[in-house]
Each structure stands twice: as C-alpha cells, then as structure tokens.
Amino acid sequence: MPSQWIWPMLAMVGLTLVVWLRMYVERLSQMRQNRIHPQSVASSAQMYSRLADTRAADNFRNLFELPVLFYAALLFAQLHAVNSPLLWWLAWTFVVLRIAHSGIHCSYNKVMHRFAVYVLGGLTLWAMWGVLLVHVL
C-alpha cells in the first residue's frame, strides 16, 4: 500500500504534466502559425521576443519553484514516518492552491488574483514545514 504522501505528490506531478502539455501545444501552434523557425527561439530571450503568449511556459517554470519544497516536505514526512492529519490537510490545500494558481496563470492571468493564491500557497507550504519541524523535535 503506497504512503498517504504519494497522492498529493502525484497530483502535483499530474498538474505539471497538464501545464507542460499545454505549453507544448501552444508553443508549437504559435511557431507553426507565425512560421517561426525553431532555431530562432533557441534562447528564452529569443522565445519571449517572438512568441506572443508565454503564460503556460511561465507557469511551467513556476512549478519548479515552491513546489520543489513541497516535494521535499512530503519526502521528509515519508522518511520520518510522519502521520499527521494536519500535514495531510495542508498538503492537499497546497495542491488545490497550485491548481488554482496554474488555472489563473494559464487563462485570464489577472496578477492580483494569481498573487493572492500564490501567497496562500506559500503560507501553506511554510506551515507544512512548521508541522514537520514540530513533529521531528
């Protein structure tokens, strides 16, 4: 039976996959539509100057920032056999907030909405690490 920590981790991996697929489809579509040669967007600076919509690419990059600490927290919880309902709730809350963040970022992209969800997700993540710290001490 897999650990309870695998499910929120897999949910984040699934979100990352969905955003990656969206980025791939949008990028290829724009390149095909605007007849952009792949070599002309070899660097990120070139890509941003040639492609009109980089929301999915920007969000994909975001999924390797705070979520890295999320994965580390859940691996830490597994390693130390933490069985905390609060940590479980916080983990799923973080996942839901990251889904909301990606949804906003990849669609209408209103910065203040995205920022509010980002801050809530960050606070949730730091609370997870607080729970782990208390549990280990």
N, C-alpha and C positions, 0 to 999 in steps of 0.2 A: 504494500500500500504506500503510495507516494506521500511525502510530507505535506502538511497543510500549507507550507510556504511555497510549494511548487505552483499552485494555482494562480496566485496573483502575479508570480513571475511570468508564467505562460501567458497571462492576459496582457502583460506589458510587451512581451515578445510579439504577440498577435497584433497589438496596436502598431508596433514598429514595422511589422510586415505590411500592414494595410497602408501606412503612410509611405513606405518605400515603393509599393506598387503604384500608388497614386503619383508619386514623384516621377517614377519611370514613365508612366503613360503620358503625363502632362509634358515632360521634357521631350520625349520623342515626338509627340504631337506638334509641339511648338517648332521643333527643329525641322520636321517634315513640312509643315505649313509655311514656314518662313525660309525654307531652303538653306538652313544653316548647316554648314559642314562640321562634323564632329571635332575636327582639329581646331576650328575657330572658337571653340568653347572649352579648350583644354584646361584652363585655369579657372578658379572661381571668379576672379575679376572679369575675365572674358565672358563667362557664363552670365554674370549679372548685367553686363552691358548689352548682351544680345537677346536674352530671354525676358519676356515681359512679366511672366508670372513665376515667382520663385517661392511661393508660400509653402508648398509641400517640401521642397528642399530645405527651406529654413526650419520647418517643423521637424524634419527628419534629423537634422543636426541637433535640435533641442532634445531629442530623445536619447542623446548620448551625453547629456549634461547631468542634471539632477537625478534622472533615473539610474545612473551608474551607482549612486549612493543607495538607492532603493534596492538594487540587486545585491549590493554588498551587505546591507542590513538584513535581508532575508537569508542570505548565505550564512551570516553570522548567527542568526537565530537558529538555523538548522544545525550548525556546528556546535552550538552550546545548548541544544535541545530546549530552547525556549518554547514554552507553551502558554502564551498569553492571549486571552481573548481581546484585550485592548490592542495589542500589536497586530493581531489579525484584522480587527476593525480598521485600524489606521492604514494597514497595507492596502486593503480594498478601497478605502477612501482615497488614497493616493492614486490608485489605478483609475478610479472614476474621474478624479480631477484631471488626470493626464489625458483621458479620453476627451473630456470637455475642452481642455486646452488645445488639443490637436484639432478637434472639430471646429473651434473658433478660428484657429490659425489657418487651417486649410480651406475655410469657406469665406465668411464675410470679414474676418480679420480686424475686428474693432479692438484696438490696442488696449483700451482700459478694461474691456471685458476679459481679454486674454490675460492681462496683467493681474487682475483680481484672482482669477483661477490659478495662475502661476504662484502667486503669494500664498494662497491657501494650500496648494500642493507642497510648497516649500516648508511651510509651518508644519504640515502633516508629517513630512519626511523628518524634520528635526525632532518632532515629538516621538517618532518611531525610534530614533537613536537615543532619545532620553529614556524611553521604556527599556531599551536594551541595556543601557548603562546601569539603570537601577536594578535590572534583573541580574546582571553579572556581578555587581557589587554586593 
